[in-house]
Amino acid sequence: MNLLTLLKQSGMSWLFYGTLFHSFTLSLLVSAQQTAYRDVPYRQDYSIKYYAADTTLQLSHTCTDRNGVTQVLSANGLLHPSGGQFQYPGKLVADQTYRPVTDRKLSALGLYNQQLIYLDETALFSNAWAGKLYIEHGLPAARLFCVGAFEDKQSFSGLVSDGVRLRCWQNGSRVWEGTLPQDSVIGLQYEAAQQRYWVLGKHSLNVLDPKAGQLQIVFQQPGLTCLAVFQNKLYIGTHDGYQVLDARSFAPINGIQKRLPWPDLTVISVIHGKLWFGSSRGAFMLRQDGAFNYYYGERWLPGNTVTAIGEGAGETVCVLTNKGLGEIRFEPMTLEQKALRYEQQVRQRHIRYGFNCDVTMIQNGDLSTAQMGQRDSDNLWTSMYLVSQLFRYKVTGSKEALQNCMESFEAMERLFSITGMDGFFGRGFERRGYHKFEAKAWDGGLTNGWNHASDPQWDWRGTTSSDQTVGQLFCLTLMAELMDGDVKKRAITLMDGLMTNIVRNNWYLIDVDGKPTLWGKWHPDYVNSFPITVGDRKIMSSNIIAFLQAAYHFTKKPIYRQEAYELMEQYGYLDNLMRPMSEIGKAPQGAGDWAKMLSEEWNHSDDEMYFLAYWCLYPYAFTPELKEKYREAIRDHWQAERPEKDGLWNLCYAMTSAKSFDLPETIWYLQEFPLDMIEWPVLNSHRKDIDFVPANFRGQTTKEILPPDERPELKHNRNLFKLDRPGKVASELSAGDSFLLPYWMGRYLGVISAPVGMQKSSPHVSDR
């Protein structure tokens, strides 16, 4: 039975059959090369934050009981989280649930059998077990305790300390008391397997056997800060890393571990079977591969000084900081479910006249203050979102995706019509009166590009550039390829008009003033004026040949083929676009100032322009020989970009039927992408667990790229090796271009499957 028969028998509409067949022809070439990723659920992390009203208030403990009740102990008494949703923070407010508890001056909070236990100057007590647990300890300054069970687990045991004295009870009777020799107590831990207590001092670790009434020193070192017992090992934190001891022999295991995101440790906790560390600069979790997931900054936590880490309800991890509580939640999620979450973000806060508004301005991270506006490259970001929805429609038949795609297409069309100039499109448009007509230095001091439209209600912006031209040709090509009927004709008409304009104007985009725009130049005199090491010579050649090929394919006008061959054969554009990426660098001595400025560092916006235009360059090559040359050039570029593990670059390379295109790294990129797209301040340069590399032209700072949810930059046209972004938060990025395009591209190419189901385990589950 052939494909057409299967589709007919499935009952799908002819429209959907046609669209599916279009995508099948290309995705078959890719998916045949490599097994597709099965989209099973993985653990997606995100944070809900609760801020303390008084950020100077000391917050010391957090616990969540078997009922899911979370309490926080502060210097002013018990608090609990109130309100709070993802990206909409809540508050820590006074907990008045039990007046007989909240009226007491509590000094510590803990758990026993998932029930809340309290400590004050008089007693160790609980509301559980009908309130029968009440032990008067006789230590008015008591501030530390831990509890455990012995033998049949019915025998309650507790250890209390005021920092100097220690007292141990079993079934309400005191069985031992003592002090630490020449040390003060800073932490207590109960080890159930051996039915013993660990007593941490500032300079020593001690073990207490309540049955024998013996306290023994097992380890000594100045500057101890915290302790955890895990899998027959003792993890001892310091201000400069942690030491691991065998819990039986007390022998050190290897040396002190300093290769941490930050070694000044404040907390070590065992949470849901994993080791978590708190520090003076964020929290981190030890993964199975020995590396760490790092949670720093307000993407994850209200503050960065961690004071406690506890188990929350379900798989939640409660990280208490100096400014509030961060609940890091782990939710089973498929990549498609994640994509649909992002779809809500885009539609609710980033759609403006059909454009994908890549940045929405906000105040202090508050999404209720969101304000959209015209941006320099509206149409580039919109083209990327538009194509994501086109791919989504092709693989799912979603009417919503089709509507999203067409709304953005109409915005892209209007960029042409609003200028009143044949084949010339604007950067963007806005209702009249919302932009000043003033000179900008980056525009040569002549104009900021704003013009009045013939419609008195609207203004539009010119100074159109090459990267926006890439955006137009990227989406128009794919609309022409994958859509039918009137929409296909409209896309081809726009493509033809734009390319006719560029050819007629001698390879320039001519603005309303009759002059070439600053960046819209593909003329040989301009392109070949750059030394061969300057990237603009390669990219402008690559882009214009791609545009001409696509225009010829869809219009069959001989001029586009003739002009492309003339540029390649007479003006060296084929040599230019084939030049290896390894030869791109700074302009040599004696080069012009413009060439020097353009080659000061690697241009990541150029990478975006290359890879999007490859969708015009490779599929529509004039000959098989040219196609193979293009494949070689794309592969060379991809090899240079591999350290970034950018999912979009990998999938654009996959479009060439590559046998290997780093699919595991692509899935890693998509899974590790943060749900929170607010541009929070992020710092990483202080980390001790990453390997730095010498300064270089590409701007690569570390040997390995950090996960997307730990780094400051998320957009494809930025340096993904950038480590820090200090300062105040001012915006939220759209996921329309950064996540949705690579995800739906992967689905369209057949290298990412549709969701398989909510199984309990998956071969692709990450430690997130």
Secondary structure, 3 states (H helix, E strand, C coil): CCHHHHHHHHCCCHHHHHHHHHHHHHHHHHHCCCCCEEECCEEEEEEEEEEECCCCCCEEEEEECCCCCEEEEECCEEEEEECCECCECEEEEECCCCHHHHCCCEEEEEEECCEEEEEECCEEECCCHHHCCEEECCCCCCCEEEEEEECCCCEEEEEEECCCEEEEEECCEEEEEEECCCCCEEEEEEECCCCEEEEEECCEEEEEECCCCEEEEEEECCCEEEEEEECCEEEEEECCEEEEEECCCCCECCCCECCCCCCCEEEEEEECCEEEEEECCEEEEECCCCCEEEECCCCCCCCCCEEEEEECCCCCEEEEECCEEEEEEEEEECHHHHHHHHHHHHHHHCEECCEECCEEEEECCEEEEEECCCCCCHHHHHHHHHHHHHHHHHHHCCHHHHHHHHHHHHHHHHHHHCCCCCCCCCCEEEECCCCCCCCCHHHCCCCCCEEECCCCCEEEECCCCHHHHHHHHHHHHHHHHHCCHHHHHHHHHHHHHHHHHHHHCCCEEECCCCCEEEEEECCHHHHCCCCCCCHHHHHHHHHHHHHHHHHHHHHCCHHHHHHHHHHHHHCCHHHHHHCCHHHCCCCCCCCCHHHHHHCCCCCHHHHHHHHHHHHHHCCCCCCHHHHHHHHHHHHHHHHHHHHHCCHHHHHHHHCCCCCCCCHHHHHHHHHHCCCCCECCCECCCCCCCCCECCCCCCCCCECCCCCHHHCCCCCCCCCCCCCCECCCCCEEECHHHHCHHHHHHHHHHCCEEEECCCCCCCCCCCCC
